[in-house]
Amino acid sequence: MKKLVIASLAFMLFMPQLNGQSKDEAAIKADIIKTWKDAAQRKIDKSLFDSDNVTSAYSTGGLWEHETGDELAKKIVGGPNTFVLTPYHMTVRFVGSKKDVAYTSYYLVGNIMRGEIVIVPNYRTRISQVSEKRGGKWVTVANHASPLFGGSGIRFE
């Protein structure tokens, strides 16, 4: 009986790895899903972004942008447009000697709205995102978005 209990506990502890997903990978994916669900509701968890500097590039062109987490959050939910987007096909790769840096790529699909009007229908973009693990939590430090087709890009304003 004791062996059965130990085996059951071991199985439960390692279950995320059995389906090919570590706890960290699951946490990153959950944060991304939450971010975009929240964005559709015009809210955002700013603690998911580096408070001092997030390096970003967007499909609208221009150079790298360096902004605080607050500035990035405001850009996503503080402008006139609402991003009603869903992430798909997320892959996470851990790098660094401590595996405390993650490169995540995924697609965002949906609509960009202004009020009740769809201003960018069937929006599709590729996202590359870099996160660092700090104090047990994953924080986005860089991202890049580029459209899959049409070049319409993200419209913040």
DRENPA-3360 file (N, C-alpha, C; in nm, 2 decimals, always signed):
BEGIN
1 = MKKLVIAS = +0.08/-0.12/+0.00/+0.00/+0.00/+0.00/+0.09/+0.13/+0.00 ~ +0.19/+0.12/+0.08/+0.28/+0.24/+0.09/+0.35/+0.27/-0.05 ~ +0.38/+0.16/-0.12/+0.44/+0.18/-0.26/+0.34/+0.24/-0.35 ~ +0.21/+0.20/-0.34/+0.11/+0.26/-0.42/+0.09/+0.40/-0.40 ~ +0.09/+0.45/-0.28/+0.08/+0.59/-0.24/+0.20/+0.67/-0.29 ~ +0.32/+0.62/-0.28/+0.44/+0.68/-0.33/+0.43/+0.69/-0.48 ~ +0.40/+0.59/-0.54/+0.39/+0.59/-0.69/+0.28/+0.69/-0.74 ~ +0.17/+0.69/-0.67/+0.06/+0.79/-0.71/+0.11/+0.93/-0.69;
9 = LAFMLFMP = +0.18/+0.96/-0.58/+0.23/+1.10/-0.56/+0.33/+1.13/-0.66 ~ +0.42/+1.04/-0.69/+0.52/+1.07/-0.80/+0.46/+1.09/-0.93 ~ +0.36/+1.02/-0.96/+0.29/+1.03/-1.09/+0.22/+1.17/-1.10 ~ +0.16/+1.21/-0.99/+0.09/+1.34/-0.99/+0.19/+1.46/-1.00 ~ +0.31/+1.44/-0.93/+0.41/+1.55/-0.94/+0.47/+1.56/-1.08 ~ +0.48/+1.46/-1.15/+0.55/+1.46/-1.28/+0.45/+1.46/-1.40 ~ +0.32/+1.46/-1.37/+0.22/+1.46/-1.47/+0.23/+1.56/-1.58 ~ +0.26/+1.69/-1.55/+0.28/+1.79/-1.65/+0.39/+1.75/-1.75;
17 = QLNGQSKD = +0.50/+1.69/-1.71/+0.61/+1.65/-1.79/+0.56/+1.54/-1.89 ~ +0.47/+1.45/-1.84/+0.43/+1.34/-1.92/+0.35/+1.39/-2.05 ~ +0.28/+1.50/-2.04/+0.21/+1.54/-2.16/+0.30/+1.64/-2.24 ~ +0.43/+1.64/-2.21/+0.52/+1.73/-2.28/+0.52/+1.87/-2.24 ~ +0.47/+1.90/-2.12/+0.46/+2.04/-2.08/+0.50/+2.05/-1.94 ~ +0.61/+2.13/-1.91/+0.65/+2.16/-1.78/+0.56/+2.26/-1.71 ~ +0.58/+2.27/-1.58/+0.50/+2.37/-1.51/+0.53/+2.51/-1.56 ~ +0.66/+2.54/-1.59/+0.69/+2.67/-1.64/+0.63/+2.70/-1.78;
25 = EAAIKADI = +0.63/+2.60/-1.86/+0.57/+2.61/-1.99/+0.42/+2.63/-1.98 ~ +0.35/+2.56/-1.89/+0.21/+2.58/-1.87/+0.18/+2.72/-1.81 ~ +0.27/+2.77/-1.72/+0.25/+2.90/-1.67/+0.26/+3.01/-1.77 ~ +0.36/+3.00/-1.86/+0.38/+3.10/-1.97/+0.26/+3.10/-2.06 ~ +0.21/+2.98/-2.10/+0.10/+2.97/-2.19/-0.03/+3.02/-2.12 ~ -0.05/+2.99/-2.00/-0.16/+3.05/-1.92/-0.16/+3.20/-1.92 ~ -0.04/+3.25/-1.89/-0.03/+3.40/-1.89/-0.06/+3.46/-2.02 ~ -0.02/+3.40/-2.13/-0.05/+3.46/-2.26/-0.20/+3.45/-2.29;
33 = IKTWKDAA = -0.26/+3.34/-2.26/-0.40/+3.33/-2.28/-0.48/+3.43/-2.20 ~ -0.44/+3.45/-2.07/-0.50/+3.54/-1.98/-0.48/+3.68/-2.04 ~ -0.36/+3.72/-2.08/-0.34/+3.85/-2.13/-0.43/+3.89/-2.24 ~ -0.45/+3.80/-2.34/-0.54/+3.83/-2.45/-0.69/+3.82/-2.42 ~ -0.72/+3.74/-2.33/-0.86/+3.74/-2.28/-0.89/+3.87/-2.21 ~ -0.80/+3.91/-2.12/-0.82/+4.03/-2.05/-0.82/+4.15/-2.15 ~ -0.73/+4.15/-2.25/-0.72/+4.26/-2.34/-0.86/+4.28/-2.41 ~ -0.93/+4.17/-2.44/-1.06/+4.18/-2.51/-1.16/+4.25/-2.41;
41 = QRKIDKSL = -1.13/+4.24/-2.28/-1.22/+4.31/-2.18/-1.16/+4.45/-2.14 ~ -1.06/+4.49/-2.21/-0.99/+4.62/-2.19/-0.93/+4.63/-2.05 ~ -0.87/+4.52/-2.01/-0.80/+4.52/-1.88/-0.67/+4.44/-1.90 ~ -0.57/+4.45/-1.81/-0.45/+4.38/-1.83/-0.37/+4.37/-1.70 ~ -0.30/+4.26/-1.68/-0.22/+4.24/-1.56/-0.08/+4.30/-1.59 ~ -0.05/+4.42/-1.55/+0.08/+4.48/-1.58/+0.20/+4.41/-1.52 ~ +0.17/+4.33/-1.42/+0.29/+4.25/-1.36/+0.34/+4.15/-1.45 ~ +0.28/+4.12/-1.56/+0.33/+4.02/-1.66/+0.44/+4.08/-1.75;
49 = FDSDNVTS = +0.46/+4.21/-1.74/+0.56/+4.28/-1.82/+0.67/+4.34/-1.73 ~ +0.79/+4.34/-1.78/+0.90/+4.41/-1.71/+0.86/+4.55/-1.68 ~ +0.87/+4.59/-1.55/+0.82/+4.72/-1.52/+0.91/+4.83/-1.57 ~ +1.04/+4.80/-1.60/+1.14/+4.91/-1.64/+1.15/+4.92/-1.79 ~ +1.16/+4.80/-1.86/+1.19/+4.81/-2.00/+1.14/+4.68/-2.07 ~ +1.05/+4.70/-2.17/+1.01/+4.59/-2.26/+1.05/+4.64/-2.40 ~ +1.12/+4.56/-2.47/+1.17/+4.60/-2.61/+1.06/+4.54/-2.70 ~ +1.01/+4.62/-2.79/+0.90/+4.58/-2.88/+0.92/+4.62/-3.02;
57 = AYSTGGLW = +0.88/+4.55/-3.11/+0.87/+4.59/-3.26/+0.74/+4.54/-3.31 ~ +0.67/+4.62/-3.39/+0.54/+4.59/-3.44/+0.54/+4.59/-3.60 ~ +0.44/+4.52/-3.65/+0.42/+4.51/-3.79/+0.39/+4.64/-3.86 ~ +0.37/+4.75/-3.79/+0.34/+4.88/-3.84/+0.47/+4.94/-3.89 ~ +0.58/+4.88/-3.86/+0.71/+4.94/-3.90/+0.78/+5.02/-3.79 ~ +0.88/+5.09/-3.82/+0.95/+5.17/-3.72/+1.06/+5.09/-3.65 ~ +1.13/+5.16/-3.56/+1.24/+5.10/-3.49/+1.20/+5.03/-3.37 ~ +1.29/+4.97/-3.29/+1.26/+4.90/-3.17/+1.21/+5.01/-3.07;
65 = EHETGDEL = +1.11/+4.97/-3.00/+1.05/+5.06/-2.89/+1.09/+5.01/-2.76 ~ +1.13/+5.10/-2.67/+1.17/+5.06/-2.53/+1.07/+5.13/-2.44 ~ +0.99/+5.06/-2.37/+0.89/+5.12/-2.29/+0.87/+5.04/-2.16 ~ +0.81/+5.11/-2.06/+0.79/+5.04/-1.93/+0.67/+4.94/-1.95 ~ +0.66/+4.86/-1.86/+0.54/+4.77/-1.86/+0.41/+4.84/-1.85 ~ +0.41/+4.95/-1.78/+0.29/+5.03/-1.77/+0.26/+5.10/-1.91 ~ +0.36/+5.14/-1.98/+0.34/+5.20/-2.11/+0.29/+5.10/-2.21 ~ +0.34/+4.98/-2.20/+0.30/+4.87/-2.29/+0.15/+4.83/-2.26;
73 = AKKIVGGP = +0.12/+4.82/-2.14/-0.01/+4.78/-2.10/-0.11/+4.89/-2.14 ~ -0.08/+5.02/-2.13/-0.16/+5.13/-2.17/-0.18/+5.12/-2.32 ~ -0.08/+5.09/-2.39/-0.09/+5.08/-2.54/-0.19/+4.98/-2.58 ~ -0.18/+4.86/-2.51/-0.27/+4.75/-2.55/-0.41/+4.78/-2.51 ~ -0.44/+4.84/-2.39/-0.58/+4.85/-2.35/-0.63/+5.00/-2.33 ~ -0.53/+5.09/-2.35/-0.57/+5.23/-2.32/-0.61/+5.32/-2.44 ~ -0.59/+5.26/-2.56/-0.62/+5.33/-2.68/-0.77/+5.32/-2.72 ~ -0.80/+5.36/-2.84/-0.94/+5.36/-2.89/-0.98/+5.22/-2.93;
81 = NTFVLTPY = -0.88/+5.13/-2.96/-0.91/+5.00/-3.02/-0.91/+4.89/-2.91 ~ -0.99/+4.79/-2.94/-1.00/+4.67/-2.85/-0.95/+4.55/-2.93 ~ -0.85/+4.48/-2.88/-0.79/+4.36/-2.94/-0.87/+4.24/-2.90 ~ -0.95/+4.18/-2.98/-1.03/+4.06/-2.95/-0.96/+3.95/-3.03 ~ -0.85/+3.90/-2.96/-0.76/+3.81/-3.03/-0.74/+3.68/-2.94 ~ -0.71/+3.57/-3.01/-0.69/+3.44/-2.94/-0.56/+3.39/-2.99 ~ -0.47/+3.35/-2.89/-0.35/+3.28/-2.93/-0.36/+3.14/-2.97 ~ -0.28/+3.10/-3.07/-0.29/+2.96/-3.12/-0.14/+2.91/-3.14;
89 = HMTVRFVG = -0.13/+2.78/-3.13/+0.00/+2.71/-3.17/+0.12/+2.77/-3.09 ~ +0.11/+2.78/-2.96/+0.21/+2.83/-2.88/+0.32/+2.72/-2.86 ~ +0.45/+2.77/-2.88/+0.56/+2.69/-2.85/+0.65/+2.76/-2.76 ~ +0.71/+2.70/-2.66/+0.80/+2.76/-2.56/+0.93/+2.69/-2.57 ~ +1.04/+2.76/-2.57/+1.17/+2.70/-2.57/+1.25/+2.78/-2.46 ~ +1.31/+2.70/-2.36/+1.38/+2.75/-2.25/+1.53/+2.76/-2.29 ~ +1.59/+2.87/-2.26/+1.74/+2.89/-2.29/+1.81/+2.94/-2.17 ~ +1.94/+2.95/-2.18/+2.02/+2.99/-2.06/+2.06/+2.88/-1.97;
97 = SKKDVAYT = +2.17/+2.90/-1.90/+2.22/+2.79/-1.82/+2.12/+2.75/-1.71 ~ +2.05/+2.85/-1.66/+1.95/+2.82/-1.56/+1.81/+2.79/-1.61 ~ +1.79/+2.80/-1.74/+1.66/+2.78/-1.81/+1.56/+2.88/-1.75 ~ +1.61/+3.00/-1.73/+1.53/+3.11/-1.67/+1.49/+3.21/-1.78 ~ +1.51/+3.18/-1.90/+1.47/+3.27/-2.01/+1.39/+3.18/-2.11 ~ +1.28/+3.23/-2.15/+1.19/+3.15/-2.24/+1.16/+3.23/-2.37 ~ +1.17/+3.16/-2.48/+1.14/+3.22/-2.61/+1.00/+3.15/-2.65 ~ +0.90/+3.23/-2.67/+0.77/+3.18/-2.70/+0.73/+3.23/-2.84;
105 = SYYLVGNI = +0.67/+3.15/-2.92/+0.62/+3.19/-3.05/+0.48/+3.14/-3.06 ~ +0.39/+3.22/-3.12/+0.25/+3.18/-3.13/+0.18/+3.27/-3.24 ~ +0.06/+3.24/-3.27/-0.02/+3.32/-3.36/-0.13/+3.38/-3.29 ~ -0.17/+3.50/-3.32/-0.29/+3.57/-3.27/-0.39/+3.58/-3.39 ~ -0.51/+3.55/-3.36/-0.61/+3.55/-3.46/-0.74/+3.62/-3.40 ~ -0.80/+3.70/-3.48/-0.92/+3.77/-3.43/-0.95/+3.90/-3.50 ~ -1.02/+3.99/-3.43/-1.05/+4.12/-3.48/-1.00/+4.23/-3.40 ~ -0.97/+4.34/-3.46/-0.94/+4.46/-3.39/-1.07/+4.55/-3.40;
113 = MRGEIVIV = -1.12/+4.59/-3.29/-1.25/+4.66/-3.28/-1.23/+4.81/-3.24 ~ -1.32/+4.89/-3.28/-1.33/+5.03/-3.23/-1.48/+5.04/-3.19 ~ -1.50/+5.03/-3.06/-1.64/+5.02/-3.02/-1.70/+4.89/-3.07 ~ -1.81/+4.90/-3.14/-1.88/+4.79/-3.19/-1.84/+4.76/-3.34 ~ -1.75/+4.84/-3.39/-1.71/+4.83/-3.53/-1.58/+4.76/-3.55 ~ -1.58/+4.66/-3.64/-1.46/+4.58/-3.67/-1.38/+4.67/-3.76 ~ -1.26/+4.71/-3.72/-1.17/+4.79/-3.81/-1.07/+4.71/-3.88 ~ -1.03/+4.60/-3.82/-0.94/+4.50/-3.88/-1.00/+4.36/-3.87;
121 = PNYRTRIS = -1.07/+4.32/-3.97/-1.13/+4.18/-3.96/-1.03/+4.07/-3.98 ~ -1.05/+3.96/-3.93/-0.96/+3.84/-3.95/-0.82/+3.88/-3.94 ~ -0.78/+3.95/-3.83/-0.64/+3.99/-3.80/-0.57/+3.86/-3.77 ~ -0.45/+3.85/-3.83/-0.36/+3.73/-3.80/-0.22/+3.78/-3.79 ~ -0.15/+3.75/-3.68/-0.01/+3.79/-3.67/+0.07/+3.68/-3.60 ~ +0.20/+3.69/-3.63/+0.29/+3.60/-3.56/+0.35/+3.68/-3.44 ~ +0.36/+3.62/-3.33/+0.42/+3.68/-3.21/+0.55/+3.60/-3.17 ~ +0.65/+3.67/-3.14/+0.77/+3.62/-3.08/+0.79/+3.69/-2.95;
129 = QVSEKRGG = +0.80/+3.62/-2.84/+0.81/+3.68/-2.71/+0.92/+3.63/-2.62 ~ +0.99/+3.71/-2.55/+1.10/+3.66/-2.46/+1.06/+3.70/-2.32 ~ +1.07/+3.60/-2.23/+1.03/+3.62/-2.09/+1.15/+3.57/-2.00 ~ +1.16/+3.64/-1.89/+1.26/+3.60/-1.79/+1.18/+3.56/-1.66 ~ +1.24/+3.46/-1.60/+1.18/+3.41/-1.47/+1.25/+3.49/-1.36 ~ +1.16/+3.57/-1.28/+1.21/+3.65/-1.18/+1.12/+3.62/-1.05 ~ +1.19/+3.58/-0.95/+1.12/+3.55/-0.82/+1.01/+3.45/-0.84 ~ +1.03/+3.35/-0.93/+0.93/+3.25/-0.95/+0.82/+3.28/-1.05;
137 = KWVTVANH = +0.83/+3.40/-1.11/+0.72/+3.45/-1.20/+0.78/+3.48/-1.33 ~ +0.72/+3.45/-1.44/+0.76/+3.48/-1.58/+0.72/+3.62/-1.62 ~ +0.81/+3.70/-1.66/+0.79/+3.84/-1.70/+0.83/+3.86/-1.84 ~ +0.75/+3.92/-1.93/+0.78/+3.95/-2.06/+0.88/+4.07/-2.07 ~ +0.99/+4.05/-2.14/+1.09/+4.15/-2.16/+1.11/+4.20/-2.30 ~ +1.06/+4.12/-2.40/+1.07/+4.16/-2.54/+0.96/+4.09/-2.62 ~ +0.92/+4.16/-2.73/+0.82/+4.09/-2.81/+0.83/+4.15/-2.95 ~ +0.78/+4.08/-3.05/+0.77/+4.12/-3.19/+0.65/+4.07/-3.25;
145 = ASPLFGGS = +0.58/+4.15/-3.33/+0.46/+4.11/-3.40/+0.47/+4.14/-3.54 ~ +0.44/+4.04/-3.63/+0.44/+4.06/-3.77/+0.32/+3.99/-3.83 ~ +0.25/+4.06/-3.93/+0.12/+4.00/-3.98/+0.15/+3.88/-4.07 ~ +0.06/+3.79/-4.08/+0.07/+3.68/-4.16/+0.04/+3.71/-4.31 ~ -0.05/+3.80/-4.33/-0.08/+3.84/-4.47/-0.14/+3.98/-4.47 ~ -0.13/+4.05/-4.58/-0.19/+4.18/-4.60/-0.12/+4.30/-4.54 ~ -0.03/+4.28/-4.45/+0.05/+4.39/-4.39/-0.03/+4.49/-4.32 ~ -0.15/+4.46/-4.27/-0.24/+4.56/-4.21/-0.18/+4.60/-4.07;
153 = GIRFE = -0.11/+4.51/-4.01/-0.04/+4.55/-3.88/-0.14/+4.58/-3.77 ~ -0.08/+4.60/-3.65/-0.15/+4.63/-3.53/-0.19/+4.78/-3.54 ~ -0.31/+4.81/-3.50/-0.35/+4.95/-3.50/-0.38/+4.99/-3.35 ~ -0.29/+5.07/-3.29/-0.31/+5.11/-3.16/-0.39/+5.24/-3.15 ~ -0.37/+5.32/-3.25/-0.45/+5.45/-3.25/-0.54/+5.46/-3.37;
% end
